[in-house]
C-alpha cells in the first residue's frame, strides 16, 4: 500500500493535468485560427498573382503561346 497517493496528492495531480489540458486546448484553438488566417492570406496572394498573370497574357501578341493559353490553366 506504499504506492497509494493521499487524497490531497491525487487532487493536486488531477488539477495539474486539467490545467495542462486546458492550456493545450487554448493553444490548439489559437493554432487553428492562425492556420485559417494564413490560408486566407495565401489564397488572396494567389488570386492577386493570377490577376497579374492574366494581364501579362492579355498584353501578349495574339499569335504568342501565352496569349493562346489565356483563360486556361498551364501546368
N, C-alpha and C positions, 0 to 999 in steps of 0.2 A: 504494500500500500504506500510505499515511499514515493512513488511516482504520481500520486494523486495530487492535483493542484487544489489550493484553497478556493473557496468561492470568490474571494477578492482577486486572486490571481487570474482565475478564469474570466471574470468580468473585465479585468484590465486588458487581457488578450483579445477578448471579443470586441471591446470598444476600439482598440488599436486596429484590428482587422476591418472593422466597419469604417473607420476614418480613412484607412488606406484605400478601401474600395470606393468610397465617395470621391476621394481625390482623383483616382484613376478614371472614374466616370466623368468628372468635370473636364479632365484633360482630353478624354476621348471626344467629348462634345465639342470642345474648342477645336480639336484637330479636324473633325468633320466639317465644321464651319469654315476653317481655313482652307480645307481642300475644295469646298464648293466655291469660295471666293477665287481661289487660284484657277480653277477650271473655267469660271466665268471670264476671268481676265484672259486666259488662253483663247477661248472662243472669240472674244472681242478682237484680239490681236489677229487671229486667223481671218476673220471677216474683213478687217482692215487690209491685211495683206492681199487677200483675194480681190478686193476692190481696186487696189493699186495695180495688181497684175492684169486685171480686166482692162483698165485704162491703157496700159502699155500695149496689150494685144490689139486694142481698137486703134491705136495710133500707128500700127504697122501697115505697110502697103498690102492691098487686098490679095496679092499673089503670094505673100510670105506664109511660111508654115505656121507662124504664130497667129496670124490673122485667121488662117483656115481652121485653127483649133479654138477660136474664141467661143466661149459658151460651153465647151466640152472639157472634161477633166483630162489632164495629161499626167500619166503615171510615169 
